[in-house]
Amino acid sequence: MEFYYKVRSPEGELREGTTEAPSLSSAVRGLQKQNFVIVEITPTKEAHSFTAMFKTFVARVSPRDVVLLSRQLATLFDAKVPVVQALRTLASEMQKPVLKQELKELLDDIQGGMSISQAMERHPQIFSPFYVNMVRSGEESGKLSEVFMYLADYLERSYELRTKVRNALIYPAFVLVAFVGVMILLLTVIIPNIAQIFEEANVALPFYTRIVIAVSLFAKNYWLFIILVLALMAAFVWRYVQTPAGRSAWSRFSISVLIVGPLYKKMYLARFADNFQTLLSAGVPVIRSLQITANIIGNTVYRDIVLQSLEAVKGGSSVAEALSKYKDMPPLVTQMIRIGEETGKLDSMLKSLAHFYTAEVNNLVDNFVALIEPVLIIVLGAGVGFLVAAVLLPLYSITAAI
């Protein structure tokens, strides 16, 4: 990406120009290394072009990349390999250019005197606040190798769960797209041709056949208008979902919709328990753990619940008592947390909760995959069958009369 900047040199001279960098943070670091004081830095128009957007998409670091990196770091630290040597080894072996560059910059920051967590904090496109706080707690407690093991295990569990849910939804989405394509073909090509036969035969048509023909002719004559309306609606929904109210509405819908809702709800509860437990196990304080968990849980409804509970905990309430006020937090969650707080084994209870809900998600996904195929076949068969019957039955009557 290209960035326009205004900076002041060490002598106080105002300078401006453009610079190439994979991200805004990388551009800022590059200018700061030249001892410039940044006055202004913004992406140029070229950065918003299709080519630049494509380059940014290709260059981004995927969750799988972070999982593999964390596992490699955990292995090297467990083998007592020094930090600098471990990062230098990984940077030299990385195949992805953007990740190789980020690791080199991370290594430069650490060699410049920063701690690992401080250096990672300057690379938010790779290391989330959750990741950085885990590493910081490991530095403070002297258990850095153990923390990286926690991180590697957690990220692998999270990645596998997210991938399994996503893959389970690919098949029904593909079938629905194919169904819509078949319906469009029938309505815009086949049925209008058959409608001409009915018109020439001058026969009385059933009510449902007249409706199908009217919809078909409308789709054929006004297809451009329909596409425009659908595009405008999609753009409106997209813009609305980007607003706080829209994100909240979408989050509520995702956990309330039939069949898929319970799946997403259990997935977010598993993520909440897993995040919270991992942070506590690494020695991160409860308040900070709740704050980080709220921001990475991935659903606005549960984020708000955790943040509001956080304020109650600051006021002296227990975590279980604060969470029990919300109907979207099942009694099982609050009861397990209450037992953990009373026995001093909160992290163990949260670990059990995470395992329970992860197993629930896996079972729901397996059942969903097993049931969705026959259900989709029935629904799609009924839809196509109705259209075919609506035109074939009158056509059969005309043929019989002849």
C-alpha positions as CSV (number, residue, x, y, z in Angstrom):
1,M,0.0,0.0,0.0
2,E,1.1,3.6,-0.6
3,F,0.9,6.2,2.1
4,Y,1.1,10.0,1.9
5,Y,3.0,11.5,4.9
6,K,4.0,14.8,6.5
7,V,6.9,14.6,9.0
8,R,9.4,16.8,10.8
9,S,13.0,15.9,10.6
10,P,15.3,16.0,13.7
11,E,16.2,19.5,12.6
12,G,12.6,20.6,12.7
13,E,12.2,20.8,8.9
14,L,8.7,19.9,7.5
15,R,8.8,17.2,4.8
16,E,6.2,15.4,2.8
17,G,6.1,12.5,0.4
18,T,4.9,9.0,-0.1
19,T,6.1,5.6,1.1
20,E,5.2,1.9,0.4
21,A,4.4,-0.4,3.2
22,P,2.2,-3.5,3.8
23,S,0.2,-1.7,6.5
24,L,-0.2,1.7,8.3
25,S,1.7,0.5,11.3
26,S,4.6,-0.7,9.2
27,A,4.7,2.8,7.4
28,V,4.7,4.5,10.8
29,R,7.6,2.3,12.1
30,G,9.6,2.9,8.9
31,L,9.3,6.7,9.3
32,Q,10.0,6.6,13.0
33,K,13.2,4.6,12.4
34,Q,14.5,7.5,10.4
35,N,13.9,9.7,13.5
36,F,11.0,11.6,11.8
37,V,8.2,13.0,13.9
38,I,5.0,12.1,12.1
39,V,2.6,15.0,11.6
40,E,0.1,13.3,9.2
41,I,0.0,9.9,7.4
42,T,-2.9,8.7,5.3
43,P,-3.4,6.1,2.5
44,T,-3.3,7.5,-1.0
45,K,-6.1,7.0,-3.5
46,E,-4.1,4.2,-5.1
47,A,-4.3,2.3,-1.8
48,H,-8.1,2.1,-2.3
49,S,-7.8,0.8,-5.9
50,F,-8.8,-2.8,-6.8
51,T,-5.1,-3.8,-7.3
52,A,-4.1,-2.4,-3.9
53,M,-7.0,-4.1,-2.2
54,F,-6.2,-7.4,-3.9
55,K,-2.5,-7.1,-2.8
56,T,-3.6,-6.3,0.8
57,F,-6.0,-9.3,0.8
58,V,-3.3,-11.7,-0.5
59,A,-0.7,-10.3,1.9
60,R,-2.7,-10.6,5.0
61,V,-1.8,-13.0,7.8
62,S,-4.4,-15.8,8.2
63,P,-5.4,-17.3,11.5
64,R,-3.7,-20.6,10.4
65,D,-0.4,-18.7,9.9
66,V,-0.7,-17.4,13.5
67,V,-1.5,-20.9,14.8
68,L,1.6,-22.4,13.1
69,L,3.8,-19.5,14.2
70,S,2.7,-19.9,17.8
71,R,3.3,-23.6,17.8
72,Q,6.8,-23.1,16.4
73,L,7.6,-20.4,19.0
74,A,6.3,-22.7,21.7
75,T,8.5,-25.5,20.5
76,L,11.6,-23.4,20.3
77,F,11.1,-21.7,23.7
78,D,10.5,-25.1,25.3
79,A,13.8,-26.2,23.9
80,K,15.5,-23.2,25.6
81,V,16.4,-21.5,22.3
82,P,17.1,-17.8,23.0
83,V,14.4,-15.4,21.8
84,V,16.5,-13.6,19.2
85,Q,17.8,-16.8,17.7
86,A,14.3,-18.3,17.7
87,L,12.8,-15.3,15.8
88,R,15.7,-15.2,13.4
89,T,15.3,-18.9,12.6
90,L,11.5,-18.5,12.0
91,A,12.0,-15.4,9.9
92,S,14.5,-17.2,7.7
93,E,12.1,-20.1,7.2
94,M,8.9,-18.2,6.5
95,Q,7.5,-18.6,3.0
96,K,4.9,-15.8,3.3
97,P,6.7,-12.5,2.5
98,V,4.5,-10.3,4.7
99,L,5.0,-12.7,7.7
100,K,8.7,-12.8,7.1
101,Q,8.9,-9.0,7.0
102,E,6.8,-8.7,10.2
103,L,9.0,-11.1,12.0
104,K,12.1,-9.2,10.9
105,E,10.7,-6.0,12.3
106,L,9.7,-7.8,15.5
107,L,13.3,-9.0,15.8
108,D,14.6,-5.5,15.2
109,D,12.4,-4.1,17.9
110,I,13.5,-6.7,20.5
111,Q,17.1,-6.2,19.6
112,G,16.5,-2.5,20.1
113,G,15.6,-3.0,23.7
114,M,11.9,-3.7,23.7
115,S,10.3,-6.6,25.6
116,I,8.6,-9.4,23.5
117,S,5.1,-8.1,24.4
118,Q,6.0,-4.5,23.6
119,A,7.3,-5.5,20.2
120,M,4.3,-7.7,19.5
121,E,2.0,-4.9,20.5
122,R,3.3,-2.9,17.5
123,H,2.1,-5.7,15.1
124,P,-1.7,-5.8,15.8
125,Q,-2.3,-7.5,12.4
126,I,-0.6,-10.6,13.7
127,F,-0.8,-10.4,17.5
128,S,-4.2,-9.6,19.1
129,P,-4.5,-7.9,22.5
130,F,-5.3,-11.3,23.9
131,Y,-2.0,-12.6,22.5
132,V,0.0,-9.7,23.8
133,N,-1.4,-9.8,27.3
134,M,-0.7,-13.5,27.5
135,V,2.9,-12.9,26.5
136,R,3.2,-10.0,29.0
137,S,2.0,-12.2,31.8
138,G,4.5,-14.9,30.8
139,E,7.3,-12.3,31.0
140,E,6.2,-11.1,34.4
141,S,5.8,-14.6,35.9
142,G,8.9,-16.1,34.2
143,K,6.8,-18.8,32.5
144,L,7.2,-17.6,28.9
145,S,7.6,-21.1,27.4
146,E,4.5,-22.3,29.2
147,V,2.5,-19.3,28.1
148,F,3.4,-20.0,24.5
149,M,2.3,-23.6,24.9
150,Y,-1.0,-22.3,26.3
151,L,-1.3,-19.9,23.3
152,A,-0.5,-22.6,20.8
153,D,-3.0,-25.0,22.3
154,Y,-5.7,-22.3,22.6
155,L,-5.3,-21.0,19.0
156,E,-5.4,-24.5,17.6
157,R,-8.6,-25.2,19.4
158,S,-10.1,-21.9,18.4
159,Y,-9.1,-22.4,14.8
160,E,-10.4,-25.9,14.5
161,L,-13.7,-25.0,16.1
162,R,-14.2,-22.0,13.8
163,T,-13.1,-24.0,10.7
164,K,-15.5,-26.8,11.5
165,V,-18.5,-24.5,11.9
166,R,-17.6,-22.6,8.7
167,N,-17.2,-25.8,6.7
168,A,-20.5,-27.1,7.9
169,L,-22.2,-24.1,6.4
170,I,-20.5,-24.3,3.0
171,Y,-22.6,-27.1,1.7
172,P,-26.0,-25.7,2.4
173,A,-24.9,-22.3,1.1
174,F,-23.7,-23.9,-2.1
175,V,-27.0,-25.8,-2.5
176,L,-29.1,-22.7,-1.9
177,V,-27.1,-20.8,-4.5
178,A,-27.6,-23.6,-7.0
179,F,-31.3,-23.6,-6.2
180,V,-31.6,-19.9,-6.8
181,G,-29.8,-20.3,-10.1
182,V,-32.2,-23.0,-11.2
183,M,-35.3,-20.9,-10.2
184,I,-33.9,-17.9,-12.1
185,L,-33.4,-20.1,-15.2
186,L,-36.9,-21.5,-15.0
187,L,-38.6,-18.1,-14.4
188,T,-36.7,-16.1,-17.0
189,V,-36.1,-18.6,-19.8
190,I,-38.3,-21.7,-19.7
191,I,-41.6,-20.5,-18.3
192,P,-42.0,-17.4,-20.6
193,N,-41.7,-19.7,-23.6
194,I,-44.3,-22.0,-22.3
195,A,-46.5,-19.0,-21.4
196,Q,-46.7,-18.2,-25.2
197,I,-48.2,-21.6,-25.8
198,F,-50.9,-21.0,-23.2
199,E,-51.6,-17.6,-24.8
200,E,-51.9,-19.0,-28.3
201,A,-54.1,-21.8,-27.0
202,N,-56.4,-19.3,-25.3
203,V,-57.2,-21.7,-22.4
204,A,-58.3,-20.9,-18.8
205,L,-55.3,-21.4,-16.5
206,P,-55.4,-22.3,-12.8
207,F,-54.8,-19.5,-10.3
208,Y,-51.4,-20.7,-9.2
209,T,-50.3,-21.0,-12.8
210,R,-51.3,-17.4,-13.5
211,I,-49.3,-16.3,-10.5
212,V,-46.2,-18.2,-11.7
213,I,-46.5,-16.8,-15.2
214,A,-46.9,-13.2,-13.9
215,V,-43.8,-13.5,-11.7
216,S,-41.9,-15.1,-14.6
217,L,-42.8,-12.3,-17.0
218,F,-42.0,-9.6,-14.4
219,A,-38.6,-11.2,-13.8
220,K,-37.9,-11.4,-17.5
221,N,-38.9,-7.9,-18.3
222,Y,-37.5,-6.1,-15.3
223,W,-34.5,-8.2,-14.4
224,L,-32.2,-5.2,-14.4
225,F,-34.5,-3.4,-12.0
226,I,-34.6,-6.4,-9.7
227,I,-30.8,-6.7,-9.7
228,L,-30.5,-3.0,-8.9
229,V,-33.0,-3.2,-6.0
230,L,-31.3,-6.3,-4.6
231,A,-27.9,-4.6,-4.8
232,L,-29.2,-1.5,-3.1
233,M,-30.8,-3.6,-0.3
234,A,-27.5,-5.6,0.1
235,A,-25.5,-2.3,0.3
236,F,-28.0,-0.9,2.8
237,V,-27.8,-4.0,5.0
238,W,-24.0,-4.0,4.8
239,R,-23.8,-0.4,5.8
240,Y,-26.3,-1.0,8.6
241,V,-24.3,-4.0,10.0
242,Q,-21.2,-1.7,10.2
243,T,-23.1,0.6,12.7
244,P,-23.2,-0.2,16.4
245,A,-27.0,-0.8,16.2
246,G,-26.6,-3.0,13.1
247,R,-23.8,-5.1,14.7
248,S,-25.9,-5.6,17.8
249,A,-29.0,-6.6,15.7
250,W,-27.0,-9.0,13.6
251,S,-25.3,-10.5,16.7
252,R,-28.8,-11.0,18.3
253,F,-30.1,-12.6,15.0
254,S,-27.2,-15.0,14.7
255,I,-27.8,-16.6,18.1
256,S,-31.6,-16.5,17.7
257,V,-32.3,-17.9,14.2
258,L,-33.7,-21.4,14.0
259,I,-31.2,-24.3,13.8
260,V,-28.1,-22.2,13.3
261,G,-28.7,-20.0,16.4
262,P,-28.0,-22.7,19.1
263,L,-24.8,-23.7,17.2
264,Y,-23.5,-20.1,17.2
265,K,-24.6,-19.5,20.8
266,K,-22.6,-22.6,22.1
267,M,-19.7,-21.6,20.0
268,Y,-19.5,-18.1,21.6
269,L,-19.9,-19.6,25.1
270,A,-17.1,-22.1,24.3
271,R,-14.9,-19.1,23.2
272,F,-15.8,-17.1,26.3
273,A,-14.9,-19.9,28.7
274,D,-11.7,-20.9,26.7
275,N,-10.4,-17.3,26.5
276,F,-11.2,-16.5,30.1
277,Q,-9.6,-19.8,31.4
278,T,-6.4,-19.4,29.2
279,L,-5.9,-15.8,30.5
280,L,-6.4,-16.8,34.1
281,S,-4.1,-19.8,33.8
282,A,-1.4,-17.5,32.5
283,G,-1.7,-15.2,35.5
284,V,-3.7,-12.3,34.0
285,P,-5.9,-10.6,36.6
286,V,-9.6,-11.3,36.5
287,I,-10.6,-7.7,35.5
288,R,-8.1,-7.6,32.7
289,S,-9.1,-11.1,31.6
290,L,-12.7,-10.2,31.3
291,Q,-11.9,-7.0,29.4
292,I,-9.8,-8.9,26.8
293,T,-12.3,-11.7,26.5
294,A,-15.1,-9.3,25.9
295,N,-13.2,-7.7,22.9
296,I,-12.4,-11.0,21.2
297,I,-15.5,-13.1,21.9
298,G,-16.8,-12.2,18.4
299,N,-20.5,-11.4,19.2
300,T,-21.8,-8.0,20.3
301,V,-24.5,-9.5,22.6
302,Y,-21.9,-11.4,24.7
303,R,-19.4,-8.7,24.5
304,D,-21.9,-6.3,26.1
305,I,-22.8,-8.9,28.7
306,V,-19.1,-9.4,29.7
307,L,-18.3,-5.7,29.7
308,Q,-21.4,-4.9,31.9
309,S,-20.5,-7.8,34.2
310,L,-17.0,-6.4,34.4
311,E,-18.3,-3.1,35.8
312,A,-20.2,-5.1,38.4
313,V,-17.1,-7.1,39.3
314,K,-15.2,-3.8,39.8
315,G,-17.9,-2.8,42.2
316,G,-17.4,-5.8,44.4
317,S,-19.7,-8.4,42.8
318,S,-18.5,-11.9,42.0
319,V,-18.2,-13.0,38.4
320,A,-20.9,-15.6,38.7
321,E,-23.3,-13.1,40.3
322,A,-22.7,-10.5,37.7
323,L,-23.2,-12.9,34.8
324,S,-26.3,-14.5,36.3
325,K,-28.4,-11.3,35.6
326,Y,-28.4,-12.0,31.8
327,K,-30.7,-14.6,30.2
328,D,-28.2,-15.3,27.4
329,M,-25.8,-16.7,30.0
330,P,-27.1,-20.3,30.7
331,P,-27.4,-21.3,34.4
332,L,-24.7,-24.0,33.8
333,V,-22.1,-21.3,33.1
334,T,-22.9,-19.2,36.1
335,Q,-23.2,-22.2,38.4
336,M,-19.8,-23.6,37.3
337,I,-18.2,-20.2,37.7
338,R,-19.7,-19.8,41.2
339,I,-18.3,-23.2,42.2
340,G,-15.0,-22.3,40.8
341,E,-14.9,-19.0,42.7
342,E,-16.0,-20.7,46.0
343,T,-13.4,-23.5,45.7
344,G,-10.6,-21.4,44.3
345,K,-10.5,-23.5,41.1
346,L,-12.0,-21.0,38.6
347,D,-9.6,-21.9,35.8
348,S,-10.4,-25.6,36.1
349,M,-14.1,-25.0,36.0
350,L,-13.8,-22.7,33.0
351,K,-11.7,-25.4,31.3
352,S,-14.4,-27.9,31.9
353,L,-17.0,-25.5,30.6
354,A,-14.9,-24.9,27.4
355,H,-14.6,-28.6,26.8
356,F,-18.3,-29.1,27.4
357,Y,-19.4,-26.4,24.9
358,T,-16.8,-27.4,22.4
359,A,-18.1,-31.0,22.5
360,E,-21.7,-29.6,22.1
361,V,-20.6,-27.5,19.1
362,N,-19.0,-30.6,17.5
363,N,-22.1,-32.7,18.1
364,L,-24.4,-30.0,16.7
365,V,-22.2,-29.6,13.6
366,D,-22.2,-33.3,13.0
367,N,-26.0,-33.5,13.4
368,F,-26.4,-30.4,11.3
369,V,-24.4,-31.9,8.4
370,A,-26.3,-35.2,8.7
371,L,-29.8,-33.6,8.6
372,I,-29.2,-30.6,6.3
373,E,-28.9,-32.8,3.1
374,P,-32.3,-34.5,3.2
375,V,-34.0,-31.3,4.4
376,L,-32.5,-29.3,1.6
377,I,-33.4,-32.0,-1.0
378,I,-37.1,-31.9,0.2
379,V,-37.3,-28.1,0.3
380,L,-35.6,-27.7,-3.1
381,G,-37.6,-30.6,-4.6
382,A,-40.9,-29.0,-3.4
383,G,-40.0,-25.6,-4.8
384,V,-38.9,-26.9,-8.3
385,G,-41.8,-29.4,-8.3
386,F,-44.3,-26.6,-7.7
387,L,-43.0,-24.5,-10.6
388,V,-43.0,-27.5,-12.9
389,A,-46.5,-28.7,-11.9
390,A,-47.8,-25.1,-12.4
391,V,-46.9,-25.2,-16.0
392,L,-47.0,-28.9,-16.9
393,L,-50.5,-29.6,-15.7
394,P,-52.2,-27.0,-17.9
395,L,-49.9,-28.1,-20.8
396,Y,-51.0,-31.6,-20.3
397,S,-54.7,-30.5,-20.4
398,I,-54.1,-28.7,-23.7
399,T,-52.4,-31.8,-25.1
400,A,-55.2,-34.1,-24.0
401,A,-57.8,-31.8,-25.5
402,I,-56.0,-31.9,-28.9
